[in-house]
Amino acid sequence: MHDVVEFFISEGSYGLMFAALVAAGMGVPLPEDIVFISGAILAQRHLTDLRLTCVVLALGVFVGDSVLYTIARRIGPAIYERKFIKRVMPPERRAWFEEKMQKHGSLVVFGARHVAGLRGAIFAVSAIHGISYPRFIIADMLALLISMPMWMALGWYFSSSIDTALNHAATAEHWVMIGIVSLVALVALVHGVRTWLKRRDERRAEAAAVSSAPEPDSNVLP
């Protein structure tokens, strides 16, 4: 990763950073955080303008993710007709997943932005399962408002030592993952409690209805 950062710094090009983020958004295995860190180092060393760098980086992410969404949306559910996919995602499992995506799709996209290895795949699945583009891009950009400043801050404050910046980036990534897992666990817990309370209320309502039902009149002759 050190060599990749050195390459971006030596080139010092807005166009290169933009192209790299577009490619990363479309699935090329290039960590976005490396580009963010490099952009911040360039700006801190006065090789580029900080405000313009932020605009270029955000635009690169926006374009890359939008292209990926469009491609996945065009492919659509037809991908599930392939034999391997059909075995992994049978109709009943697909229906369950689609229901969850419709309910929690924004949260899924928000969390996926912080998971480098799965971001592209989750974004594609979100598009295939029908999450609207405005909903997708809003959740994506809101998550970017957290991730991009964090990585750029590391590059800015540790611009004198690339290795130190990368070490802190690895630590930050671990904490981000812990935060995402904790958030998912919290959402699952809240959902479980709400489901339990709903079922409890339904059982109580059924019991109350049975107890309040009039008893048959034993004096009435058959």
C-alpha positions in Angstrom: 0.0 0.0 0.0 2.9 2.3 0.7 4.0 2.1 -3.0 0.4 2.9 -4.1 0.3 6.0 -2.0 3.8 7.0 -3.3 2.5 6.6 -6.8 -0.5 8.8 -6.3 1.6 11.4 -4.5 4.3 11.4 -7.3 1.6 11.9 -10.0 -0.3 14.5 -8.1 -3.2 14.4 -10.5 -6.9 15.2 -9.9 -7.7 13.1 -13.0 -5.9 10.1 -11.6 -7.6 10.3 -8.3 -11.0 10.7 -10.0 -10.4 7.8 -12.3 -9.1 5.6 -9.5 -12.3 6.1 -7.4 -14.6 5.5 -10.4 -12.8 2.2 -11.1 -12.9 1.3 -7.4 -16.6 2.0 -7.3 -17.1 -0.3 -10.3 -15.4 -3.2 -8.5 -11.7 -2.8 -9.3 -9.8 -4.0 -6.2 -8.4 -0.6 -5.2 -9.1 0.5 -1.6 -10.8 3.9 -1.6 -9.1 4.9 1.6 -5.7 4.8 -0.1 -6.9 7.4 -2.6 -8.4 9.6 0.2 -5.2 9.4 2.2 -3.2 10.3 -0.9 -5.4 13.2 -1.8 -5.1 14.6 1.7 -1.3 14.3 1.7 -1.2 16.1 -1.7 -3.3 18.9 -0.3 -1.3 19.2 2.9 1.9 19.4 0.9 0.3 22.2 -1.2 0.6 20.1 -4.4 -3.2 20.3 -4.9 -6.0 22.5 -3.5 -7.8 21.0 -0.5 -11.3 22.1 -1.5 -11.0 21.0 -5.1 -9.5 17.7 -4.0 -12.5 17.0 -1.8 -14.8 17.8 -4.7 -12.9 15.5 -7.1 -12.8 12.6 -4.5 -16.5 12.9 -3.7 -17.4 13.1 -7.4 -15.3 10.1 -8.2 -17.1 8.0 -5.6 -20.5 9.3 -6.8 -19.8 8.4 -10.4 -18.3 5.0 -9.7 -21.1 3.9 -7.4 -23.8 5.3 -9.8 -22.3 3.3 -12.7 -22.2 0.1 -10.6 -25.8 0.6 -9.6 -26.9 1.2 -13.2 -25.1 -1.9 -14.5 -26.5 -4.1 -11.7 -30.0 -2.7 -12.2 -29.9 -3.4 -15.9 -28.8 -7.0 -15.2 -31.6 -7.3 -12.7 -33.1 -10.5 -11.4 -32.1 -12.3 -14.5 -28.8 -13.1 -12.7 -30.8 -15.5 -10.5 -31.6 -17.8 -13.5 -28.0 -19.0 -13.5 -27.7 -22.4 -12.0 -25.1 -21.6 -9.4 -27.0 -18.5 -8.2 -30.2 -20.4 -8.2 -28.7 -23.0 -5.9 -27.3 -20.4 -3.5 -30.4 -18.2 -3.6 -33.6 -20.3 -4.1 -36.9 -18.5 -4.6 -37.9 -18.6 -0.9 -34.6 -17.3 0.3 -34.6 -14.6 -2.4 -38.1 -13.5 -1.4 -37.0 -13.2 2.3 -33.9 -11.2 1.2 -35.9 -8.9 -1.0 -38.3 -8.2 1.9 -35.4 -7.3 4.2 -33.8 -5.2 1.6 -36.9 -3.1 1.1 -37.2 -2.5 4.8 -33.6 -2.0 5.7 -31.9 -1.3 2.3 -30.7 2.2 3.3 -29.0 0.9 6.4 -27.4 -1.9 4.4 -26.0 0.5 1.9 -24.8 2.9 4.6 -22.9 0.1 6.4 -21.5 -1.4 3.1 -19.7 1.8 2.3 -17.4 1.1 5.2 -16.7 -2.5 4.2 -14.1 -2.4 1.4 -14.1 -6.1 0.5 -17.9 -6.4 0.2 -19.0 -2.9 -0.8 -19.3 -3.5 -4.5 -21.2 -6.8 -4.1 -23.6 -5.4 -1.6 -24.3 -2.3 -3.7 -25.0 -4.5 -6.7 -27.3 -6.7 -4.8 -29.1 -3.6 -3.5 -29.7 -2.4 -7.0 -30.8 -5.9 -8.2 -33.3 -6.1 -5.4 -35.0 -2.9 -6.4 -33.8 -0.3 -3.9 -34.5 3.0 -5.7 -31.6 5.1 -6.9 -32.3 8.2 -4.8 -32.5 6.0 -1.7 -29.3 4.2 -2.6 -27.3 7.3 -3.4 -28.5 9.3 -0.4 -27.5 6.5 2.0 -24.2 6.1 0.1 -23.3 9.8 0.2 -24.3 10.2 3.9 -21.9 7.3 4.7 -19.2 9.0 2.6 -19.5 12.1 4.8 -18.2 9.9 7.6 -15.6 7.8 5.8 -13.9 10.4 3.5 -13.1 13.0 6.2 -11.8 10.2 8.5 -9.3 8.9 5.9 -8.4 12.3 4.8 -7.7 13.5 8.3 -5.2 10.6 8.7 -3.5 11.6 5.5 -3.4 15.3 6.5 -2.1 14.9 10.0 0.4 12.1 9.2 1.5 13.4 5.8 5.2 13.4 6.9 5.1 9.6 7.4 3.1 7.4 5.0 3.7 4.3 7.0 2.3 6.0 10.1 -0.8 7.1 8.2 -1.4 3.6 6.9 -0.9 2.0 10.3 -3.5 4.4 11.8 -5.8 3.7 8.8 -5.6 0.0 9.6 -6.5 0.7 13.2 -9.4 3.0 12.2 -10.7 0.3 9.8 -10.9 -2.2 12.7 -12.8 0.2 14.8 -15.2 1.0 12.0 -15.9 -2.7 11.5 -16.5 -3.1 15.2 -18.9 -0.2 15.0 -20.8 -1.7 12.1 -21.1 -5.1 13.8 -22.3 -3.4 16.9 -24.9 -1.4 15.0 -26.2 -4.5 13.2 -26.4 -6.3 16.5 -28.3 -3.4 18.0 -30.8 -3.3 15.1 -31.3 -7.0 15.3 -31.9 -6.8 19.0 -34.4 -4.0 18.7 -36.2 -5.8 15.9 -36.3 -9.0 18.0 -37.7 -7.2 21.0 -40.3 -5.4 18.9 -41.4 -8.7 17.3 -41.6 -10.4 20.7 -43.7 -7.5 22.2 -46.0 -7.6 19.1 -46.6 -11.3 19.4 -47.2 -11.0 23.2 -49.8 -8.3 22.6 -51.5 -10.4 20.0 -51.7 -13.4 22.4 -53.1 -11.2 25.1 -55.7 -9.8 22.7 -56.7 -13.3 21.6 -57.0 -14.4 25.3 -59.1 -11.3 26.1 -61.4 -12.0 23.2 -61.9 -15.6 24.3 -62.6 -14.7 27.9 -65.1 -12.0 27.0 -67.1 -14.2 24.5 -70.6 -14.9 25.8 -71.2 -18.3 27.2 -74.0 -20.4 25.6 -77.3 -20.3 27.5 -77.8 -23.8 29.1 -81.6 -23.1 29.5 -82.2 -22.9 25.8 -83.6 -26.3 24.6 -81.9 -27.7 21.6 
